[in-house]
Amino acid sequence: TTLKTTLAGYKFDNCMMNAAGIRCATVTDLAGLRDSRAGSLVTKSATPQPRDGNPEPRMRGLQYGCINSMGLPNHGFDYYLNFLLEEQKSHPQQTNFMSIAGTTLEDDLSMLKQIQESAFAGLTELNLSCPNVPGKPQVGYDFDAVERYLTAVFAFFKKPLGVKLPPYFDLMHFDQITAILNQYPLAFVNSINSVGNGLMIDPESETVLIKPKGGFGGIGGAYIKPTALANVRALAQRLNPGIAIIGTGGVQNGMDIFEHILCGASMVQVGTQLGFEGPKIFNRLSQELTRIMAAKGYDSIADFRGKLKTL
Ligand SMILES: O=C(O)c1[nH]c(=O)[nH]c(=O)c1Cl
């Protein structure tokens, strides 16, 4: 039984990795992921300059997941590109991802131009779905903007690139977004980001839990697995076969990873639960998934990827 996977022509020893934003903001965090059983790592979404992010408290663990309104705190584009370039020299056997989330198209294009001209040989994840920058709507919910962004990007960017999408909740929206995405040479689509602008309350103190945006924040964890699986499945059913899918959302155990792959994912990312358990979680998840596959008689994830049955 093997957990290895391929995505956009790149080989990974393990089909699981971190989700951008969780335990990946500093070199120490990133080295911890590299030294774990994860098959790859993705950096915290970068902006051209370092950002402090939103006022605290801005993230809270909950009974079945978490709420966050971090506001894109990060050490800036150069910090993460430098880490990834060093990694290529010290650990050439692992392919990594760089996540970028400019607050304007110009910022995204500027970072992509620097990636294009750099020696970075991994994959780029263009985050179109940060729900927590006050005053900035999610690009992923503005289909004309998605078209404008991808047309501008692919006018010059030749390295492997995918997009991180927000969750959609209407079958027409799945049709519309995939009709756009299928027009571009995307290496992958990563679905989903947190379910935006949820609200969690402390009824004792009759107060919201986080400070930014009156308490509104992105929801992650077990709460969002049904939405995540539906998005992975709907995209897999509609995207050109050349566009791989990364499944993200609601993963707590090996069976959740199995379900994402059954829906069509070639790589599965772990966020909230990684935040709770740390990179050692990939030992547990790998063991659990291996046991599930062995019990079902599957040797590799290709044996069951996308093979969800309907009734
Ligand atoms: O507030 C954040 O930093 C954040 N939080 C999220 O839940 N998803 C994102 O893409 C980002 Cl960029």
The ligand as a Gaussian input file, in Angstrom:
#p B3LYP/6-31G(d) Opt

LIG

0 1
 O       -7.268000      35.722000       7.435000
 C       -6.411000      35.073000       6.741000
 O       -5.187000      35.335000       6.707000
 C       -6.961000      33.957000       5.938000
 N       -7.881000      33.152000       6.541000
 C       -8.539000      32.163000       5.872000
 O       -9.388000      31.438000       6.450000
 N       -8.268000      31.939000       4.564000
 C       -7.350000      32.701000       3.888000
 O       -7.148000      32.468000       2.675000
 C       -6.666000      33.748000       4.608000
 Cl      -5.486000      34.701000       3.764000

